[in-house]
Amino acid sequence: MRPWQWLTYIVFWSLFLTVIERHGLSGWSDFIIKFFSRVLQNSLTVIPALYLVDYLRPAFKNASIPSVSVRIVMLMMFSATVSMALVVLVMINLGLMAYDRQAFVINLLFNTVLTGGFTIVFLLYFLRNHRELNALKISFEYKLTAQNDLIKARTAPHFFFNTINTLVSLIESNPPRAAALLQHVSALFRASFSGAREISFEEEVALCEHYLAIESSRLADKLEVSWQLPDEDIMYDMVITALTLQSVLEKMLLNVVEMTTETIHIDIKVTWQQHRVAIQIEVELPKKTLIINHDLRQHMNFYIQTDRLRAHFGQSADIQSLVTSNQVTTIIDYPLQDVSL
């Protein structure tokens, strides 16, 4: 919860307690004094207790939920007892309240029990929210896993059989090149079966180069790729979800390069400014071969890749593709905090 939300709860809690005790107050001045004393007392109860709970969070991780709940309730009750005693004693010394031992003890016990009750209510509310969020997280992780498996099921057979055919032809004609191709295949498949995870941008570029090297062996002179990358010291701090850029390039090859006999140019430009990474992939469409733009737009959707990206970098991450008569422009955009600034 945010600070203003806690402050709102403290104010209304203090007002509630003051209204309960209004019969013992002689006028509005006593009511206001009692209200502000309650606000001060509840602030001294809640704020130190929350900081202590946050400090003890590592110790609470290994404990059960009932055990942690009991400790938090006891901590809040103890904090309420100490804070009320301190505030009442200060008010008595300032002459704002008359000392009555019996009333003091009764109010102390009443306030402690009421604080325990409020704490239990809040804990039940937070536990319900925690269970709902945890269920959503598990569901989302399951969805991402299913989507990752779907990507493998769709692309792996097509890519695998094409690569096998290329290897078969190279083993007899060019064994060294076949050996190099096998190394590229090994690196790419090892990454693809590691699942959706966050990797350095340098690793992602290396995976893309493995993929492009494999496809270049099959596509011969039909593919030209140019990279515009940031400096090495900038790229060192950049991260991305594994195979995001590679899967975008794969769609470009499947839906553009393989559909023509012309040489296709792919320009990849990467920038990292104002805590956002923008990867622009421009693919030049063939001039002689007819590619129907309507069909191409249907294939240029990256919903699964976008979901995987948002799972790691937040909902502002996005992948958009624009198809014109001359080229396809795809932009991968996601937030990334630049710690060097």
Disulfide bonds with the S-S distance in Angstrom:
none
